Amino acid sequence: MAIGGADAARKQLESWTADYRHFPVCMAKTQMSFSADANANVKGAPSGYILNVHEVSLANGAGFVVAVCGDMMTMPGLPKLPSAEKINIDDNGKVSGLF
């Protein structure tokens, strides 16, 4: 579940507090700065900068909360059945079940 917008993210976190307050937080942001903007002139460790969280999601199975800052793409969850389960090699060496 992902919730977008700073106000919506705050409300969602407040509703999760009772059940998930012990979960660590994974920050999804640019690696270029403590800011959320990879193109900004705010590089390194700026002081007085406010990091805006635009979206939060719960990775309940993994046991953490994801805070998305800026325009970030996060990895999708994995399927219950791995693709490798559908791959087969017959007696003649022919491979089937690949993408």
N, C-alpha and C positions, 0 to 999 in steps of 0.2 A: 504494500500500500504506500503510495507517495502522495504527499500533500504539497501544493505549490503556493507561493506567496509568503512573505515574512509574517503577516498576522496569522495566516492559516497554519504556518509551521509552529508558531508559538502556541497556538491553541491545541494543536495536535500533541506537542510535547507535554503540555499541562495535563492532557487526558491520559497520557501514558505513564505519568509520574508514579502512580500507585503500583503498577505492575512491572515496570521496566526501569525504574530509577537506578538499579544496580548495573544495567548494561553499559559497557563502554561506548564512546561515540567515535565513529569513523568519519573524518572530515573529507569530503570530496571537493577539492579546490585545485587551483593552478599550483604547479610545483615551483613557479617562478617567484612567488612572494607569499607573505602571510595574508596578502589581500586576496580578493576573489577575481581580480581582473588581470589576465596575463598580458594585456596590451597597455596597462596603465604605467605611469612613471613611478608607481609606488612599488619599488623592488626591495628585496631583502626583508628586513624586519622593521617596518615603519612604526613610529610611535604615534599615538593618538588616532590610529586608524580603527574604524568600526567594521568588523567583518559581518556582512549581511548573509544570513541563512535564508535561502529562497525556497527550500523544500526539505522535508524530512521524510525518511522512510524507515520502516522497522524490518530488520533482518532477524526475525525471531528465531529461526532455525540456527543461524550462525551466532546469535546472541549479542547483537549490537544494534545501535541506532545510527543511521547514516544521515549526516547533515550536508546537504548539497549547497555549495556557495558559488554563485556565478553560473555560467553556462557550461556545465560539466555533463559528460556522458558517463553513466555508471554501467557496470557489467550486469547483464541480465542473469536471473537465476538459472541454475542448471535443471535439465529435465529429470524426472524420476528414473527414466530408463536411458542410460548412456547410448549414444549412437553406435558405439563399438559392439553393442549387443546385436545389432542388425547386420553386421558385416560377416560374410562367410566366404570361405575358399573351398571350392569343390575338389574332387579327386584329380581333376585335370589342371588345377591351378588357376581356374577362373575365379576372379573376385567379384562378389555381388554385395549389394547393400551399401555401397559408398554413395556419397551425396550426389 
